[in-house]
Amino acid sequence: MAIKLINALLAIVGGIGGAMIVYWILNKLAESLKGRWEDRVKPWMFAGPAILAIGVYLIYPAIVTIQYSFANEDSTAYVGLKNYRDLLTDSSFLQVLFNNLLWIVVVPASTVILGLGVAVLADRLRPSGEKLAKTVIFMPMAISMVGAATIWRSIYEYQPTGSPQTGLLNGIFGLFDKGPFFWYQIDTLRLNSLFLMIILIWTQVGYSMVLLSAAVKAVPEDTIEAGRIDGAGERRIFFSIVFPQIWATVVTVFITVLIGVMKVFDVVYVTTNGAYNTDVIGRRFYDELFTQGNSGYAAAIVVILMIAIIPILIYQVRHFRAEEASR
C-alpha cells in the first residue's frame, strides 16, 4: 500500500514538474526570438503540447478507427461497407440502438428534473439543512460507475423461489408475501432497462443539483420581488422568471449528461452484461472487440456512435458561443 502511494505521489510530482520544465523551456525559446516573432510564436508554444496530445490521443485514433471500420474482423483486408450493412440489418443491433434511444430520452431529462427539484427545494431549507440535503444527494457522484452498479445489483439481487432473498427489493416484497421477482428479466415496457437507468440517474442527480442550485441562487432577487409585487404565485415566479434565467445552465447540464449516456457501459456490463434485452452500444462494442474478436464490427459501432454524437457536440459549441456573445 505504501509503495502504491509513493508511486502515485512520484507520478503526480513528476508529471507536474515535467510539465513546468517543458513550458519553461518553450517560454525561453519564444523569448529568444526578436520583435513580433515572439508574440506570434509564444501562443503556439503554450498551446502546442495540448494540440499535439489531442492529435495523438484523439484525432489519430479516430482516423484509424474509421479506417478499420471498412476492414474485416482481423483488419487484414478491406470489405467496404459490409460491416455497416451487417450492423444496420442485424435485428439484435437495432434493439441495441433502440435501448440507447430510451436511455437518451429518459436519463438526461430525469436527471435535470430531479436535480432542479432538489436544488429549488433545498434552497428553501435552513443553511444547515440545505448543506446536509445537498451533501447526501451529491454523495453518489463520488462513487465510480462500477461501484454504483455493484451497490444496486445487491438491491436487485434475485434468488430462486424458496431460497432466502439477499436482494433488498425482493426482501421488502417478501414481507408482503410478494415475489420474488427477477428484476433484470422484466422486459415489459423495457422495465429492466429502466431499472438500470435508475442507477445512472442516482449518480448524476448530484452533479445536476450543484450546477442548477448555483444558477438558481444567481437569479437577481429584485426580479423575483417584482413578480411577487405583481401578484404572481411561487409557481408562476419559477416558470416565468427563474426558469428562463437558468435555461442556459439547464441546457448545459442536459447535454453533458446526454453525452455521458450515449457512452454508457459500466452500469450494463456489471449488472446484466447486456442480457435480457438490456444491451447498449458501449457494451456491444466491448463484446465485439474483446469477446468476439471482430475489430471491423467494433470499429463500425464506434463510428456510428461518433456520428450520433457529432450533432450534439456542434449544438453544444454553438450554445456556448451564443452564451458568450450574450454576456
N, C-alpha and C positions, 0 to 999 in steps of 0.2 A: 504493500500500500504506500509506504514511504517513498519507494523508488518511483512509483507512478506519479506521485505528487511532485517529486523533484523533476522528473521528465517533463511534466506539464508546465512547471514554472520555467524550466530552461527553454521550452518551446515558446512560451509567451515572451520571455525576456529576449530570446534570440530573434524572434520574429519582429518585435517592436524595434529592438536595437538595429537589426539588419535593415529594416525599412528606413529608419532615421539616417543611417550611414549612406544608403543609396541616394536618398533625397538630398543629403548634404553635398555629396559628390556632384549630383546633377545640378544643384544650385550653383556650386563653384564653377562648373563648366559654363553655365549660362552667364555668370558674372564676368567670365574671362573674355566674353565677346564684347565688341565695341559698338557704340552708337545704338541705333534702333534694333540691331540684331538681337541684343539681349532681351528687349521687350517682346520681340517676335518669337524667340525660341523658348524663353522661360516657361510660358504656359504649357507648351508641349513637353518640356522636361518633366513637369509635375504630373501632367495627365498621361504621359507616355506609358509608365508602368501599368496603370489601370487599363488603358486601351489595349496594351499587349496581353494582359491577363484575360480580358474579355474575348480577345481574338483567339487565344489558345484554349480557353476553357469553355467558351460558349459558341462562338461563330464556327470555328473549325469542327468541333464535334457535330454541330447541326448540319454542316455541309456533308460530312462523312455519313451521317445517319440518312440523309436524303439519298445519297448515292447507294447505300446498302439496301434501301427500300426497293430498289429496282433489281436487286440481285437475288439469287436462290438462297436456300437455307444456310449454306456454309460460305456464302459470299464469294464463290469461285466463278460464277457466270451470271450475266445479266439476263433477266427474264421479262423485261419491260414492265407493263402494268399488271402482270399476273397476280402479284401479292395484293394489290388494291382490289382487283376484281374478285379474288377469292374471299377477301375480308368482307367486302360490301355485299356479297351474295351468301355469306355464311349466316344462317339464322341465329346461331349462338352469339356471334359477334354483334349482330343487330340488337339482340337482347341486352348485351353489354352497353351499347350506345344508349339504349332506352333507359337503362338503370342510371347511367351517368346523367342523362337529361333530368331524371327525377331528383337526383342529388343537387343538380344545378338550380332546379326550381325551388326545392324545399329548404335546403340548408342555409344559403345566404339570406333569404327572406326571413326565415325563422330566427336566425342569429341577430339580424338587425332589429327586428320587432322586439325580441326578448331583451336584447341589450339596451334598447331605447327605453323600454318599460322599466327595467331595473334602474337605469340612470335617472329617470324622472321621479320614480317613487322614492329612491334612496335620497334624492335631493331634498325631500320633504322631512326627512328624519333629523334628529338632533345630530350634531357633528360626530359624537362618539358612535351613535347608532349607524350613521352613514358610513363611517370608516369600517366598522365591523361587517356590515352588509356587503360592501364592495370587496372587502378582503376575502370573504367566504366565496363570493361569486367569481372572483379572479383566480382563486387557488387552482382550479383545474387547468388554467392556462400554463401553469408551471410544470405540469405533468406531460411527459412525452406521449405521442400518439399510441405507441406500443403499450405504455403503462396504463393509459386511459382505457384502451381496448381490453387489456387484461382485467382491470377493475370491473368493467361492465360485463365481461364474459362470466365472471363469478356471479353477477346479478342474473344473467340469462341462463345460467347453468341448468341442464336438464339431466335427470336420472330416470331410467325406465320405471314404469309403474310398479309399485311395491317396494322400491328402494328408497332409502332416506334421501330427501331432496336437499342438495347442498346449495342450490341457487336461491337467491333472496326472493325473487318474484314467485317462483314455484313454492317456496316455503310459506309466503304470505297467502297465496291462493289455497295452499293445503290446509290452512287454519279454517277455511270456509268450505272444506271438502270439495274443492275445485281442482281440476288439473290432474297431474302435472301437464304442462304444455311445452312442446319442443319449439321454442320461440323462433329459432332460425328457419324452421321449416314452414312457417305460416306464410304462404305465398299469396294469400288472398289480398287483393288491392296492394300488393307489394309491402305488406306489413313488416316482413322480415327485413327488407331494405330500410324501412322507416326506423326500425329498432337500431340499426347500425348508424343511421343518420343522427339519432339522438346522441350518440357518443361524441361525434364531431361537434354538434351544436353545443353540448355540455362544455367542451374545451374552448370554444370560440366566443361564447357569450361574454366572458370576462374582458376579452380584447375589445369587443364591440362596446361594452358598457363604459370602459375607460375613455375611449375617444368621444363617444356621444355625450358622456357626462361633462367632459371638458367643453364641448360645443354648446351644450345647454347652459352651462354656467357663464359662457361668454356672451350670451344674448343680453343686450342692454336692458337694464331693469326699467328704464324710463319708457321703453316701447310696451313692456308688459303693463306698467301702471297706466299708460294711456288707454290700453284696451279695457282695463278694469273701470276706469273713469267713464268710458263709453258704454258701460253696462255689459260687456262681454263676460260669459262664464269661463270657467277654467278650461273646459274642453275647447271652446271657440278660440280662446287665447293660445292654446297649444297648437291647434291645427292652422290657425290663421296668422299667428305672429311668431311663435317659437319654431315650429317645424320648417317654414320657408327659410329661416335664417340658419338652420343647421343642415339644410338639404345637401350642401357640398360635402359635409362630413359623412352623411348617410350614404351618399354615392361612393365615397372613398372606401368606407367600411364594406359595403356590399361588393364592390369589385375585388377588393383584396381577398375577402372570404371566397368569392366565386372562383378566383384563380387557384386558390388552395384546394377547393372542392374538385376542380377538374383534374387535379393530380392526386386525388386521394388514393391511398394504397394501404397504409399500415393498419387502419381500422378493419378493413375487409380481410386482409391477409391473416391477422391474428385471430379473428373471430370465426369466420366461415371458410376462409381461403377460397372464396368465390363459389362455394357450393350453394345449392338450394336457390339458384337463380338470383344470386346477390352479387355477381361479379361486376367489376368496373374496369375501365380501360387500364389504369395503372397496374392492377394485379394481373390482368390478361397479358400485358406486355411482359411482366416478370415471368409468367408461366411460359410464354412462347420462347423467351430468350434463354432462361436458365433451366427450365424443366424439359421443354420440347427441343431445345437446341436449334430453333428456327430463327436465325438472325434476320432473314429477309422479312418475315412476317412481323417480327418485333419492331424492326425499323419502320415498317409501313404504319404500324399502330402509333408509334411516336410521331410520325409526320402528320397523321390525321389529327392527333391531339394538338400539335403545333399549329396546324391550320385553324383549328377551332378556337385557340387562344388568341391568335393574332388580332381578330376584330376587337376583342375585349381590350387588349393592350393599346390598340390605336385609340379606342374611345377613352381609355384612362389618360393617355398622354394629352389628348385634346381637352379633356376635362380639366387637367392640371393647368394647362396653358390658359384656358378661359378663366380659371380662378386667379391665376397670377395677373392676368390682364385687368381683372375687375378690381384689384386691390389698389 
